[in-house]
């Protein structure tokens, strides 16, 4: 079902990133204007997203709910470039047992290796969210099915209060080798 979720997003929403490089400093109102990011508060979390990206509000028409995950947020850009679109998808899952953000990220990457076609891992590394939550981040290229193109992904996870897991995926252009600005956007995710 997760595979269908991403297929529908990428088929129906083609777009590209549209913000300038994000600086290392904490984002104040002035730097939000400079970087093009804005706070997006959600029920259980906050995240800063590019100003020109749009939240998909009618998820029933665009994305089916995955069976074991809850769709928390799907965001797309209003611009397209070379028929490709960046997007950000945040899924959640209530946890039955204790785990860490690191372990949850590793487990989900093992799933990705087995479920995607033409999976090719570019890198993985320790990753810290702005709230100092330690996780792992994976960058890989893969296809959802034989009919879909190869897509470049960044994936990580964040556990909130040891009871709710958030799985964060962003699709980026296949030729994008510098992922820092995307990582910095993902790092702004924060539990409420």
N, C-alpha and C positions, 0 to 999 in steps of 0.2 A: 504494500500500500504506500510506503514511503517512496518507492520508486515512481509510482503513478503521480504522487504529489509533485515531485521535482520535474517529471516529464511535462505535466500540464503547465507548470510555472514557466519552463523554458520555451515551450512551444507557443504559449499565449503571450508571453511578455519578453520581448527582445529589446534590450536597452544597454546603455553603457554608463560607466561612472562619469560624474560631472562635478567633481569638487577638486579644489587645489590640495596640495600636500598638507597634511595635518601636522602641526608642530608638537614638540614634546611637552610643552607646558600645559597646565590645566586650562581647560577651555572656559574663559570668562565670556560675558556677553559680547565684548569687542572681538575676542578671538573667534567666537562662533561666526560672526559676520565675515571675518577674514578667511576662515577655513570653509565656510559654507555648511557648517553642521548646526543642527538644532537638537534640543532635548526632545525625546519622545518618551513620555511616561506611559506605562502600561500598568495593568492591575498589580502585577508582582515584581516588576522590574522597570528600570530606566535604561535607555540607550540613546546615543547621539547618532543621528543619521544625516546624510546630505540633504540640504534644503530642497533640492530639486527632485528628490526621490519621493514617491507617493506610497501611502499605505493602501493595501488592498482591503477594502472594507467589506465587500460582499464575497467572502471566502467560499460560500456554497456554490457560486457560479464559476469560480476560477479554480479552486483547489478542493478536492474531497478530503475529509478528515481521515487521517490515517488511523488504523485500528488500535494501535498501541501507543499512539502519541496524540497530543492535543496541539493543534496549530495555535500558536500564540500571536504570531505576527509574520506577515509577508509584506515586503517592501520592494518596489520597483522604481526604476528611473523613468523620467518622462522623455528621455532622449535615447536614440538608437545610433549605433555606429557599426558598420559592416555586418548588419543583421544580427548583432549580438547584444544581449542585455545583461547587465549585472543584476543580481537580486540578493536579498537577504531574507532568510527564512529562519524563524525561531520556533522550535517545537519544545513541548514540555512533557514530562512524565512524572507521576507521583512515584516515589520510591518505597519499596517494601522493606529494604534493608539498607544499612549504612554503606556508602561508597564515597569516594572523593571525586573531585572534578578531573583529576589526572586519570584515575582508573576508568571513569565513565568515558572520557575521551578515547582512551586506548581501546576499550571494548567496542565502541562505535566505529573506530577505524578498522578493526578486524572485520566487522560486519561489512563495511564499505569495500574492503579488499575482496571479499567473497561474493558480494552482490553486484557490483558494477562490472561492466565489460571493459577490456583494455585498460585496466587499472594500472597507473604508473605513478608511484609516489615520488614527488620532487624533493620534499623535505618534511621533517617533523622536528619539533623542538619544544622545550619548556616555554610556557606562555603565562604571563601574569596579566590579569585584568587590573583596571585602575584601582579596584578595591583590595588589591593584593591577593586575590584568590588565585592559587596556582593551578594551572591546567596544562594540557598539551595542545598544540595546534598542528594540524596536518595540511599540507598542500599537495594535491594530487590531481592528475588528469584522468578522466574516465568517461565512459559512455553509459547511459541508462539502458540502452537496448541497441540492437543492430541498426535500427532506423535513425537513431539520434546521433548528432555530432559529438566529438570529444569536447568536454567542458573542463575548465580549470576550476578547482574548488579549494576553498579554505574551510576547515571544520574544526570546531572545538566544543567544549561543554563547560557549564558552570552549575555547580550544585548550590542550592540556597537552603540554608538552615538544615542541612542533612536530610531533607525530606522531599525536595522537588528538584528534578534535573532539567536543565535547559540545554538543548542541543542546537548549536548555532552553525549555520552553513551559509556561505556566500559564494556565488559564482562570479568569476572574473574572466576577462578576456584571455583566450588561450595563449596569446603572445605576451601577456603581462608577466614579466619575470620578477619585478619588484613589487612585493605584496605588502610593504610596510604601511602604506596609507590605509589599506583594508584591515590589516591587523590592528592598527590604532583605532579604527572605528569600532571593531568588534570589542576591543579592550574597554570601551566605555560602558559596556553592559554592566549593570549593577543591580543586585537584589534590593527590593524595598524592605 
